[in-house]
Amino acid sequence: MTDRSTKLIAFGIIAAVAGLFLVVWTGLGTLTEDRDADGYLMSNPLTIDRTSPVVVSNDIGLLRGHYECVSEDSLVAFLAEPDDVRLIGTAAGPGELFVGIAPANTVAAYLDGVAHDEITDWECDQHNITPVEYTVHEGSAVPDAPSAQTFWTMSVSGTGQQTLDWTIESGEWAVVIMHTDGPGGVSADVRFGALAPSAMMTIAWVSVAVGLPLLIAGSVMLFIGIRRNRRTTTHHPDH
């Protein structure tokens, strides 16, 4: 193998691998991800079926700290965690579902003495959220009607699908999920999502634009280098 063919093969491998990496990993992977009409990457439904009348999460970071729940694209690891989140809740029965966000200490006062289940952690299997860890808080008080409270920073309620969008602010916040028509348990399907950072699409297109020529050039260099090496071997066989 000549030095020239060796260099062509080496450079071809490097260029082809780099091009493939850019096209597939940061390019097509981002461009082909399933987003809703507003650009949110959404998890699959999480079925909540608890006997407590309220389900709460005091860690808003769960909504964005587990970005892999809604995105299989590794590119997000190099970008800032998203601040715009979406919660979509649908009651399992005909009753009204309430979803609200408020300061954590205010929610704690609202739920003082009320039985509720706190989501403390979850794991992800691609877009599926499972398993979910709950901490059970005992109580006997009946919570006041959530829609009558004025402390919610953002809330939605009603029958059918309820969508809550919120831009995460600094501070300690809590998400509350409950029914509005009685003290029964919480039974609903909930999806969590995050708005893909705007830079993702730009980076994806640039990656394809840079990676595709690299992939083609690397493949050509690799082909030429291997072909020249075969010719050299044919003309100068070992004895």
C-alpha positions as CSV (number, residue, x, y, z in Angstrom):
1,M,0.0,0.0,0.0
2,T,1.5,3.3,-1.1
3,D,1.6,6.4,1.2
4,R,-0.8,8.2,-1.1
5,S,-3.4,5.5,-1.1
6,T,-3.0,5.1,2.7
7,K,-3.6,8.8,3.2
8,L,-6.7,8.8,0.9
9,I,-8.1,5.8,2.8
10,A,-7.4,7.4,6.2
11,F,-8.8,10.8,5.2
12,G,-11.8,9.2,3.5
13,I,-12.7,7.2,6.7
14,I,-12.4,10.4,8.9
15,A,-14.5,12.5,6.5
16,A,-17.1,9.8,5.9
17,V,-17.6,9.1,9.6
18,A,-17.7,12.8,10.4
19,G,-20.3,13.4,7.6
20,L,-22.4,10.4,8.7
21,F,-22.3,11.7,12.3
22,L,-23.5,15.2,11.3
23,V,-26.2,14.0,8.9
24,V,-27.7,11.3,11.0
25,W,-27.0,12.3,14.6
26,T,-27.5,16.0,14.5
27,G,-29.3,16.5,11.2
28,L,-32.0,14.0,10.2
29,G,-32.6,12.9,13.8
30,T,-33.7,16.4,14.7
31,L,-35.6,17.2,11.5
32,T,-37.6,14.0,11.6
33,E,-38.7,14.1,15.3
34,D,-42.4,14.1,15.8
35,R,-43.7,17.5,17.1
36,D,-47.2,18.8,17.6
37,A,-48.6,21.7,15.6
38,D,-47.0,24.2,18.0
39,G,-43.5,22.6,17.9
40,Y,-43.7,20.8,21.3
41,L,-42.0,17.5,21.7
42,M,-44.5,15.4,23.7
43,S,-44.2,12.3,25.8
44,N,-46.6,9.4,25.5
45,P,-49.5,9.5,27.9
46,L,-48.8,8.7,31.6
47,T,-51.8,7.1,33.2
48,I,-52.4,8.5,36.7
49,D,-54.8,6.4,38.7
50,R,-54.5,7.3,42.4
51,T,-56.9,7.1,45.3
52,S,-55.7,10.4,46.8
53,P,-57.8,13.4,45.6
54,V,-54.7,15.4,44.5
55,V,-51.5,14.5,42.7
56,V,-48.7,17.1,42.9
57,S,-45.1,17.5,41.8
58,N,-43.0,20.0,43.7
59,D,-40.1,19.8,41.2
60,I,-40.8,21.6,37.9
61,G,-37.3,20.4,36.9
62,L,-38.9,17.0,36.3
63,L,-40.6,18.6,33.3
64,R,-37.3,19.5,31.6
65,G,-34.7,17.5,33.5
66,H,-36.0,14.4,31.8
67,Y,-35.9,15.8,28.3
68,E,-35.3,12.3,26.9
69,C,-38.9,11.5,27.8
70,V,-40.0,13.6,24.8
71,S,-36.9,13.6,22.6
72,E,-34.7,10.8,21.3
73,D,-32.3,13.4,19.7
74,S,-28.9,13.5,21.4
75,L,-28.4,17.1,20.1
76,V,-30.4,18.5,23.0
77,A,-27.6,17.4,25.3
78,F,-25.5,20.3,23.9
79,L,-28.3,22.9,24.2
80,A,-29.8,24.6,27.1
81,E,-32.7,22.8,28.8
82,P,-36.1,24.1,27.5
83,D,-38.0,26.6,29.5
84,D,-41.3,26.4,27.7
85,V,-43.2,23.3,28.8
86,R,-46.7,21.9,28.1
87,L,-48.9,19.6,30.1
88,I,-51.9,17.9,28.5
89,G,-54.4,16.2,30.8
90,T,-57.5,14.2,30.0
91,A,-59.8,12.9,32.7
92,A,-60.5,9.1,32.5
93,G,-64.2,9.7,33.2
94,P,-66.7,12.4,32.4
95,G,-65.7,14.7,35.3
96,E,-63.7,17.9,35.1
97,L,-59.9,17.8,35.4
98,F,-57.9,20.6,36.9
99,V,-54.2,21.3,36.2
100,G,-52.5,24.2,37.9
101,I,-49.1,25.6,38.6
102,A,-48.3,27.8,41.7
103,P,-45.5,28.6,44.1
104,A,-44.6,25.4,46.0
105,N,-45.1,27.0,49.5
106,T,-48.6,28.2,48.5
107,V,-49.5,24.8,47.2
108,A,-48.2,23.2,50.4
109,A,-50.4,25.5,52.5
110,Y,-53.4,24.7,50.2
111,L,-52.8,21.0,50.7
112,D,-52.2,21.2,54.4
113,G,-54.0,18.3,56.0
114,V,-55.2,17.0,52.6
115,A,-54.3,13.6,51.4
116,H,-52.2,13.8,48.3
117,D,-49.6,11.9,46.3
118,E,-46.4,13.6,45.3
119,I,-44.5,12.6,42.2
120,T,-40.9,12.6,43.3
121,D,-39.2,10.9,40.3
122,W,-39.8,9.0,37.1
123,E,-37.8,7.1,34.5
124,C,-38.0,7.1,30.8
125,D,-38.1,4.5,28.1
126,Q,-37.9,6.6,25.0
127,H,-41.2,8.5,25.0
128,N,-42.8,6.4,27.7
129,I,-42.7,7.6,31.3
130,T,-42.3,4.6,33.6
131,P,-41.9,3.8,36.4
132,V,-43.2,6.8,38.5
133,E,-42.3,7.2,42.1
134,Y,-44.9,8.6,44.5
135,T,-44.6,9.8,48.1
136,V,-48.0,9.4,49.8
137,H,-49.1,12.2,52.2
138,E,-51.9,11.2,54.6
139,G,-54.7,13.6,55.5
140,S,-58.4,13.9,56.0
141,A,-59.3,17.4,55.0
142,V,-61.3,18.1,51.9
143,P,-59.5,20.5,49.5
144,D,-61.2,23.7,48.6
145,A,-62.3,24.0,45.0
146,P,-59.2,24.6,43.0
147,S,-60.9,26.9,40.4
148,A,-62.0,29.2,43.3
149,Q,-58.4,29.9,44.3
150,T,-56.6,33.0,43.1
151,F,-53.0,32.0,43.7
152,W,-52.5,29.9,40.5
153,T,-49.9,31.3,38.2
154,M,-51.4,29.2,35.4
155,S,-54.3,26.8,35.4
156,V,-56.8,25.0,33.1
157,S,-59.9,23.0,34.0
158,G,-62.8,21.4,32.2
159,T,-63.9,18.2,30.6
160,G,-62.0,16.6,27.8
161,Q,-58.4,17.5,26.9
162,Q,-56.9,20.3,28.9
163,T,-53.7,21.9,27.7
164,L,-51.5,24.1,30.0
165,D,-48.5,26.0,28.6
166,W,-46.0,27.7,30.8
167,T,-42.6,29.3,30.6
168,I,-40.6,28.1,33.6
169,E,-39.7,30.9,36.0
170,S,-37.0,31.0,38.7
171,G,-38.2,29.9,42.1
172,E,-39.9,26.8,43.6
173,W,-43.0,25.7,41.8
174,A,-45.5,22.9,42.0
175,V,-47.8,21.3,39.5
176,V,-51.2,20.2,40.9
177,I,-53.5,17.7,39.1
178,M,-57.0,16.9,40.6
179,H,-60.7,16.6,39.7
180,T,-63.0,19.5,40.4
181,D,-66.2,17.6,41.1
182,G,-65.5,15.8,44.4
183,P,-63.0,14.3,46.8
184,G,-62.5,11.1,44.8
185,G,-59.1,9.9,43.5
186,V,-57.3,11.2,40.4
187,S,-57.7,9.2,37.2
188,A,-56.3,10.8,34.1
189,D,-53.9,10.5,31.2
190,V,-51.2,13.2,31.3
191,R,-48.6,14.0,28.7
192,F,-45.6,16.2,29.3
193,G,-43.8,18.2,26.6
194,A,-41.2,20.8,26.0
195,L,-40.8,23.3,23.2
196,A,-37.8,22.4,21.1
197,P,-35.1,25.1,21.3
198,S,-35.2,27.3,18.2
199,A,-31.5,26.7,17.6
200,M,-32.1,23.0,17.1
201,M,-33.6,23.3,13.6
202,T,-30.9,25.7,12.5
203,I,-28.2,23.4,13.8
204,A,-29.9,20.5,12.1
205,W,-30.0,22.1,8.7
206,V,-26.4,23.3,9.0
207,S,-25.3,19.8,10.0
208,V,-27.0,18.3,7.0
209,A,-25.5,21.0,4.7
210,V,-22.0,20.4,6.0
211,G,-22.2,16.6,6.7
212,L,-23.6,15.5,3.3
213,P,-20.6,16.9,1.3
214,L,-18.2,15.4,3.9
215,L,-19.9,12.0,3.6
216,I,-19.8,12.1,-0.2
217,A,-16.2,13.4,-0.3
218,G,-15.1,10.8,2.3
219,S,-16.7,8.0,0.4
220,V,-15.0,9.1,-2.9
221,M,-11.6,9.3,-1.2
222,L,-12.1,5.9,0.4
223,F,-13.1,4.4,-2.9
224,I,-10.2,5.9,-4.8
225,G,-7.7,4.9,-2.1
226,I,-8.9,1.3,-2.0
227,R,-8.9,1.1,-5.8
228,R,-5.3,2.5,-6.0
229,N,-4.2,0.1,-3.4
230,R,-5.6,-2.9,-5.3
231,R,-3.9,-1.7,-8.5
232,T,-0.6,-1.4,-6.6
233,T,-1.0,-4.8,-5.1
234,T,-1.8,-6.3,-8.5
235,H,1.2,-4.7,-10.2
236,H,3.6,-5.5,-7.5
237,P,2.6,-8.8,-6.0
238,D,4.6,-10.2,-3.0
239,H,7.0,-12.9,-3.8
